[in-house]
Amino acid sequence: MTYMLQEIHEQPGILERLCDEECANVQALRRAMTDEGIECISIAARGTSDNAATFGKYLLEITAGIPVSLAAPSVFTLYQAKLDLSRWLVLGISQSGESTDVVDVLKRTREMGALTAGITNVRDSSLARAADFALFCHAGEEKSVAATKTYTAALGVLYLLSSAITGNAQMLNDLRSAAGAVRAVFDIEEQIERIVERYRYMQECMVIARGMNLATCQEAALKLSETCYVVAKPYSSADFLHGPIAAIDEGFPVFLYAPPGKGYKAMLGLTGELARDRAEMIVVSTEEEILSRATTPIRLPVEVDEIYSPLVYVAVGQLFAQYLSVAKGYNPDQPRNLSKITRTM
């Protein structure tokens, strides 16, 4: 068993552990946000963590009604911009806690009046030391270079933050239930392993979702690029129609992550456009209507509320990438040209 596969299977337990062990830190941050009169949030991250940041923007704006921006670290690290960040929370996300530019953003924005917090998996990390508040993933050491469990753990921390800000304690119970739904995905793991054989020679694809699951398609695409060396381009279904759809022709692989919810109608409508172009559609859903239109349907054995579906659906993308990498003869734990800690300025 690869480390990547082992760590994918650890994710439900990590989400449950977060509910037990990280609530106090999140509540402390919530109190500081109230004391500081925080009105806006900016999230700084890179790579997989940046996909978690995209999810955080959707979650916190939808549930807490707080405007959230995604920071451009080079504004601070390259251009030395000075902003008035009083009444802002700047949240950095880095699994290792050693992403140089994310740490630098927290240091600089703190000087500009921001309240700062960091989400990381490493307690004694530069990010944890630089932030006013450190929030931890409790994921244990991640040995595979391609991050899986720390991605979902970062999402778990963001759910806890949403619960604290909104005072919605039910979200904790719902997060525990979502952990069980992730376990249910493993019931179709053998099916996914068989399916990937069809795509052994795939060199490029597009990965599409809508709304809450934009981060899911981004992260699923990243895993395909990292571990399988596939040129995988992620899009919102809305953005996809504004140009990229012109690149689709017969047999072009398109992955669609389509849970029931507010984003589902747009995804269902998109299948008609893709069928017209005879695209190869790999559809991940619980809904028979959209699955029946797929070239390759991946039917999830469990349905969750749309707000928690990113935890469940990304597990399918992770498993697909892991098994496709192995089918292609690669080692998903050690992608070429990559290391666990990436330092950029």
C-alpha positions as CSV (number, residue, x, y, z in Angstrom):
1,M,0.0,0.0,0.0
2,T,1.3,3.4,-0.9
3,Y,1.6,6.1,1.7
4,M,-0.9,8.2,-0.4
5,L,-3.5,5.4,-0.2
6,Q,-2.9,4.9,3.5
7,E,-3.4,8.6,4.2
8,I,-6.5,8.8,2.1
9,H,-8.0,6.2,4.4
10,E,-6.9,8.1,7.5
11,Q,-9.1,11.1,6.7
12,P,-12.4,10.1,8.4
13,G,-10.6,9.6,11.7
14,I,-8.8,12.9,11.4
15,L,-12.1,14.8,10.8
16,E,-13.5,13.1,14.0
17,R,-10.4,14.0,15.9
18,L,-10.6,17.6,14.9
19,C,-14.0,17.9,16.5
20,D,-12.6,16.7,19.8
21,E,-9.3,18.5,19.8
22,E,-9.4,21.8,18.0
23,C,-12.6,23.5,19.1
24,A,-10.9,25.4,21.9
25,N,-8.4,27.0,19.7
26,V,-11.0,28.0,17.1
27,Q,-13.2,29.4,19.9
28,A,-10.3,31.5,21.1
29,L,-9.9,32.9,17.6
30,R,-13.6,33.6,17.4
31,R,-13.4,35.7,20.6
32,A,-10.5,37.7,19.3
33,M,-12.4,38.4,16.1
34,T,-15.3,39.7,18.1
35,D,-13.0,41.8,20.3
36,E,-11.2,43.3,17.2
37,G,-14.4,43.9,15.3
38,I,-13.3,41.8,12.4
39,E,-15.3,42.6,9.2
40,C,-13.4,40.9,6.5
41,I,-11.1,37.9,6.0
42,S,-8.3,37.3,3.6
43,I,-6.8,33.9,3.1
44,A,-3.2,33.3,1.9
45,A,-2.1,29.9,0.6
46,R,-0.3,28.0,-2.2
47,G,-1.0,24.7,-4.0
48,T,-3.3,22.3,-2.2
49,S,-3.7,24.8,0.6
50,D,-4.9,27.4,-1.9
51,N,-7.7,25.0,-3.0
52,A,-8.7,24.8,0.7
53,A,-8.7,28.6,0.7
54,T,-11.1,28.6,-2.2
55,F,-13.4,26.3,-0.2
56,G,-13.0,28.6,2.8
57,K,-14.2,31.6,0.8
58,Y,-17.4,29.8,-0.2
59,L,-18.0,28.4,3.2
60,L,-17.5,31.5,5.3
61,E,-19.3,33.9,2.9
62,I,-22.3,31.6,2.7
63,T,-22.6,30.6,6.3
64,A,-21.2,33.5,8.2
65,G,-21.9,36.4,5.8
66,I,-18.3,37.7,6.1
67,P,-16.6,38.9,2.9
68,V,-13.5,36.7,2.1
69,S,-10.8,37.5,-0.4
70,L,-8.0,35.2,-1.6
71,A,-4.7,37.0,-1.0
72,A,-2.1,37.4,-3.7
73,P,1.1,36.9,-1.7
74,S,3.3,38.7,-4.3
75,V,1.4,41.9,-3.5
76,F,3.3,41.8,-0.2
77,T,6.4,39.7,-1.0
78,L,7.4,41.2,-4.4
79,Y,5.6,44.6,-4.5
80,Q,5.9,45.5,-0.8
81,A,2.4,47.0,-0.8
82,K,1.1,48.7,2.4
83,L,-2.6,48.3,3.2
84,D,-4.8,49.3,6.1
85,L,-5.9,46.0,7.4
86,S,-7.5,47.0,10.7
87,R,-10.7,45.0,11.2
88,W,-9.3,42.2,8.9
89,L,-8.4,38.6,9.8
90,V,-5.6,37.3,7.6
91,L,-5.6,33.5,7.6
92,G,-2.6,31.6,6.3
93,I,-2.9,27.9,5.3
94,S,0.2,25.7,4.9
95,Q,0.3,22.0,5.7
96,S,4.0,22.2,6.5
97,G,3.8,25.6,8.0
98,E,7.0,26.5,6.0
99,S,5.5,28.0,2.8
100,T,7.8,31.1,2.8
101,D,5.5,33.6,1.1
102,V,2.5,32.6,3.2
103,V,4.5,33.1,6.4
104,D,5.7,36.4,5.1
105,V,2.2,37.5,4.3
106,L,1.2,36.9,7.9
107,K,4.2,38.8,9.3
108,R,3.6,41.8,7.0
109,T,-0.1,42.0,7.4
110,R,0.2,41.8,11.2
111,E,2.3,44.9,11.0
112,M,-0.5,46.5,9.0
113,G,-3.0,46.0,11.8
114,A,-4.5,42.6,10.8
115,L,-5.4,39.9,13.3
116,T,-3.6,36.8,12.0
117,A,-4.2,33.1,12.2
118,G,-2.6,30.0,10.6
119,I,-3.9,26.6,9.8
120,T,-1.0,24.0,9.7
121,N,-0.3,20.4,10.5
122,V,3.0,21.2,12.2
123,R,3.0,22.7,15.7
124,D,6.5,24.0,15.8
125,S,6.4,25.6,12.3
126,S,7.2,29.1,11.1
127,L,3.5,29.7,10.3
128,A,2.4,28.7,13.8
129,R,5.0,31.0,15.3
130,A,4.2,33.9,13.0
131,A,0.4,33.9,13.6
132,D,-1.5,35.4,16.5
133,F,-3.5,32.2,16.6
134,A,-2.4,28.8,15.4
135,L,-5.0,26.2,14.4
136,F,-3.8,22.6,13.9
137,C,-4.8,19.8,11.5
138,H,-4.1,16.9,13.9
139,A,-3.3,14.7,10.8
140,G,-0.1,13.2,11.9
141,E,3.0,13.1,9.7
142,E,2.1,13.1,6.0
143,K,4.7,11.0,4.2
144,S,3.3,11.2,0.7
145,V,4.4,14.3,-1.2
146,A,1.0,14.6,-2.7
147,A,-1.2,16.0,0.1
148,T,-4.5,14.3,0.8
149,K,-5.3,14.1,4.5
150,T,-4.0,17.6,5.3
151,Y,-6.2,19.0,2.6
152,T,-9.4,17.5,4.2
153,A,-8.1,18.4,7.6
154,A,-7.7,22.1,6.6
155,L,-11.3,21.9,5.3
156,G,-12.3,20.4,8.7
157,V,-10.7,23.4,10.5
158,L,-12.6,25.8,8.3
159,Y,-15.9,24.0,9.2
160,L,-15.0,24.4,12.9
161,L,-14.3,28.1,12.3
162,S,-17.6,28.6,10.6
163,S,-19.4,26.8,13.4
164,A,-17.7,29.1,16.0
165,I,-18.4,32.3,14.1
166,T,-22.0,31.5,13.5
167,G,-22.7,29.8,16.9
168,N,-24.0,26.8,15.0
169,A,-23.1,23.9,17.2
170,Q,-25.0,21.5,14.9
171,M,-22.2,21.8,12.4
172,L,-20.0,19.7,14.7
173,N,-22.4,16.8,14.6
174,D,-22.8,17.3,10.8
175,L,-19.0,17.2,10.4
176,R,-18.8,13.9,12.3
177,S,-21.5,12.5,10.0
178,A,-19.6,13.7,7.0
179,A,-16.6,11.8,8.3
180,G,-18.7,8.7,8.2
181,A,-19.8,9.5,4.6
182,V,-16.1,9.7,3.6
183,R,-15.7,6.1,5.0
184,A,-18.6,5.1,2.8
185,V,-16.6,6.2,-0.3
186,F,-14.2,3.3,0.3
187,D,-17.0,0.9,-0.5
188,I,-16.5,1.8,-4.2
189,E,-12.7,1.8,-4.1
190,E,-12.4,-1.4,-6.0
191,Q,-14.7,0.0,-8.7
192,I,-12.6,3.1,-9.0
193,E,-9.4,0.9,-9.3
194,R,-11.0,-0.9,-12.2
195,I,-12.3,2.2,-13.9
196,V,-8.8,3.9,-14.1
197,E,-7.6,1.2,-16.5
198,R,-9.7,2.9,-19.2
199,Y,-7.7,6.1,-18.7
200,R,-4.2,4.6,-18.4
201,Y,-3.1,6.6,-21.5
202,M,-4.9,9.8,-20.7
203,Q,-2.6,12.8,-21.2
204,E,-5.0,15.7,-20.7
205,C,-8.5,16.3,-19.3
206,M,-10.7,18.9,-17.8
207,V,-12.3,18.7,-14.3
208,I,-15.5,20.6,-13.6
209,A,-17.7,21.4,-10.7
210,R,-19.8,24.3,-9.4
211,G,-20.2,26.4,-6.3
212,M,-19.1,24.7,-3.1
213,N,-17.2,22.1,-5.1
214,L,-15.1,24.4,-7.2
215,A,-12.3,23.6,-4.7
216,T,-13.0,19.9,-5.3
217,C,-12.4,20.0,-9.0
218,Q,-9.3,22.2,-8.4
219,E,-7.9,19.7,-5.9
220,A,-8.8,16.6,-8.0
221,A,-7.1,18.2,-11.0
222,L,-4.0,19.0,-9.0
223,K,-3.7,15.4,-7.8
224,L,-4.0,14.1,-11.4
225,S,-1.2,16.5,-12.4
226,E,1.0,15.8,-9.4
227,T,0.8,12.0,-9.4
228,C,-0.1,11.0,-13.0
229,Y,1.6,13.8,-15.0
230,V,-1.7,14.5,-16.7
231,V,-2.5,18.1,-17.9
232,A,-5.7,18.5,-15.9
233,K,-7.4,21.8,-16.1
234,P,-10.1,22.7,-13.5
235,Y,-13.1,25.0,-14.2
236,S,-16.3,26.2,-12.7
237,S,-19.0,25.0,-15.0
238,A,-19.9,28.7,-15.6
239,D,-16.4,29.7,-16.5
240,F,-16.1,26.5,-18.7
241,L,-18.8,27.8,-20.9
242,H,-17.0,31.1,-21.4
243,G,-14.3,29.7,-23.6
244,P,-12.7,26.4,-22.6
245,I,-15.6,24.3,-24.0
246,A,-14.4,25.2,-27.4
247,A,-11.4,22.9,-26.9
248,I,-13.6,19.8,-26.4
249,D,-13.9,17.3,-29.2
250,E,-14.8,13.7,-29.5
251,G,-13.4,11.5,-26.8
252,F,-11.9,14.3,-24.7
253,P,-12.1,13.3,-21.0
254,V,-14.1,15.6,-18.8
255,F,-14.6,14.9,-15.1
256,L,-17.8,16.3,-13.5
257,Y,-18.3,16.4,-9.8
258,A,-22.0,16.8,-9.4
259,P,-23.6,16.4,-5.9
260,P,-27.2,17.3,-5.4
261,G,-27.7,20.9,-4.3
262,K,-27.7,24.4,-5.7
263,G,-24.9,23.7,-8.2
264,Y,-26.5,20.5,-9.6
265,K,-28.8,22.1,-12.2
266,A,-25.9,23.8,-13.9
267,M,-23.9,20.6,-14.0
268,L,-26.8,18.6,-15.4
269,G,-27.3,21.2,-18.2
270,L,-23.6,21.1,-19.0
271,T,-23.8,17.4,-19.9
272,G,-26.0,18.3,-22.8
273,E,-23.3,20.5,-24.2
274,L,-20.7,17.9,-23.7
275,A,-22.8,15.1,-25.2
276,R,-23.2,17.3,-28.4
277,D,-19.4,17.4,-28.7
278,R,-19.2,13.6,-27.9
279,A,-16.9,14.2,-24.9
280,E,-15.9,11.3,-22.6
281,M,-17.8,12.2,-19.4
282,I,-16.6,10.8,-16.1
283,V,-19.4,11.8,-13.7
284,V,-19.3,11.6,-9.9
285,S,-22.7,11.9,-8.3
286,T,-25.5,10.2,-6.4
287,E,-28.1,11.4,-9.0
288,E,-29.3,8.9,-11.5
289,E,-30.3,11.6,-14.1
290,I,-26.8,12.9,-14.6
291,L,-25.1,9.5,-14.1
292,S,-27.2,8.0,-16.9
293,R,-25.6,10.6,-19.3
294,A,-22.0,9.6,-18.4
295,T,-19.5,7.6,-20.4
296,T,-18.2,6.4,-17.0
297,P,-20.5,6.9,-14.1
298,I,-19.1,6.8,-10.5
299,R,-22.1,6.4,-8.3
300,L,-21.4,7.5,-4.7
301,P,-23.0,5.1,-2.1
302,V,-23.9,7.9,0.3
303,E,-25.6,11.3,0.0
304,V,-24.7,14.3,2.1
305,D,-25.8,17.9,2.3
306,E,-24.1,20.0,-0.4
307,I,-22.2,22.0,2.2
308,Y,-20.3,18.9,3.3
309,S,-20.0,17.3,-0.1
310,P,-16.5,18.7,-0.7
311,L,-15.1,16.3,1.9
312,V,-16.8,13.3,0.3
313,Y,-16.3,14.0,-3.3
314,V,-12.7,14.9,-3.1
315,A,-12.0,11.4,-1.7
316,V,-13.1,10.0,-5.1
317,G,-10.7,12.3,-6.9
318,Q,-7.9,11.3,-4.6
319,L,-8.5,7.6,-5.1
320,F,-8.8,8.0,-8.8
321,A,-5.4,9.8,-9.0
322,Q,-3.7,7.3,-6.7
323,Y,-4.9,4.3,-8.7
324,L,-4.3,5.9,-12.1
325,S,-0.7,6.8,-11.0
326,V,0.0,3.2,-10.1
327,A,-1.7,2.0,-13.4
328,K,0.6,4.3,-15.3
329,G,3.6,2.7,-13.5
330,Y,4.4,5.8,-11.4
331,N,5.0,6.2,-7.6
332,P,2.3,8.6,-6.3
333,D,4.3,9.1,-3.1
334,Q,7.2,10.6,-4.9
335,P,6.2,12.7,-7.9
336,R,9.0,13.9,-10.1
337,N,10.3,17.5,-9.5
338,L,8.3,17.9,-6.3
339,S,9.2,17.9,-2.6
340,K,7.0,18.1,0.6
341,I,8.0,21.7,1.4
342,T,7.9,24.2,-1.5
343,R,9.4,27.6,-0.8
344,T,8.4,30.5,-3.1
345,M,8.8,34.2,-2.7
